[in-house]
Amino acid sequence: MKLAGQLRPIVAALTVLAATACVARAEDANDYPTSARAEYVYGCMKANGESRQSIEQCSCSIDVVASIVPYERYVTAETALSMSQVRGNLGVQFRTSEQANTAVNDLRRAQAEAEVRCF
């Protein structure tokens, strides 16, 4: 009886820690704001047709991308892609930046994985 009484607080603490870890993982997987997810799905649907099927596929796609690429890295890649289209020195800086190219490559790999899983 004495041992069971001593274990009770330990079991309770472990339960709280496990629940906290699950919540932290869920927050990590869902660190993309709704507006970013909506923009991605909107652009994806414009490229793949505006149908119910494309909503499902594009929603799946952003979920896969979000599970692979952290949101901060996603923003870096999207910014690099957008700014690389600018003419002149500013565009050249984004096109030749190793950090920007690495972020874009990470995003493209995640999108390729999403293509396999969702389309």
N, C-alpha and C positions, 0 to 999 in steps of 0.2 A: 504494500500500500504506500509506503513512504517513497519508493522509487517512482511509482506512478504519479504521485503528487509533484515530484521534482521535475518530471518530464513534461508535465502539462504546460508550463510556461515556455519551455523550449519548443515544443510542437506548435504552440500558438505563434511564437516569433518566426519560426520557419514558414508557417502558412502565410503570415503577413509579408515576409520577404519574397516568397514565390508569387504572390498576387501582385506585388509591386513590380517585380521583374516582368510579368506578363503585360502589365499596363505600360511599362516603359517600352517594351518591344512593339506594342500596338501603336504607341505615339511615334516611334521611330519610323514605322512603316507608313504612317499617315501624316508625314510632315509637310506634304504638299498642300497649299491652301486650295480651297474649293475653286477659286477663280482660275488658278493655274491649271487645275484638272479640266475645268470647263473650256478654257482656251485650247488646250491640247485636243480635247474631243471635238471641238468645233472645227479646228484645222484639219484633223484627221478625217472628219466626215466630209469636208469640202473636197478632200483628195480621193475619198473612197466611195462617194455616193451618199446621198442623204436619205437613208432608209433605216428601218428599225434594226436590221441586221448590222449596219455600220455603227449604230449607236452601241450595240452590244460589243462589237469587235473593238471599237475605239476606246470604250470604257475599260475593257479588259487590257488594252494596250497601255494606257496610262497607269493602270494598277501594276502591271509588270515593270514598266519603266521606274515607277516610284519605289518598287521593291528592290531595284538594283542600283539606282543612282540617287544619292541624297539630294534633297531639294536645292541646297546651295550650289552643288555641282551642276544641277540641271539649269539653274539660272545663269551660271557662268557659260555653259554651252549654248544656251539660247541667245545670250547677249553676243557671244562670239560669232554665231551664225548670222545674226542680224547685222552686226557691225562690219563683218567681213564683206558685205555687199556695198559698203560705202566706198566711194572713189577717193583716191588721194592717199596721203600719208596715214590718216587715221585707219582707213580700211586695211592698208598694208600691215600696220601694227597688229591688227587682229588676225589677219591671215597668216602672219609669220610667228605669232606668239606660241611658244611651246606649251604653255599652260592652257591657252585657249584651245589649241589643237588636241591636247590630251583630253580635255573636258568634252569636246565635240566627239572625239572617237569613243569615249565612254558612253555618251548618249546614243550614238549610232549603234554600238554593240547592244545596248539595252533595247533599242527599237527593233533590231534584228531578232533578238530573243522574243520580243513581244509579237513580232510578225509570225514566228514559228508557233507560238502558243495560242494566238488569238485569231489568226486569219486562215 
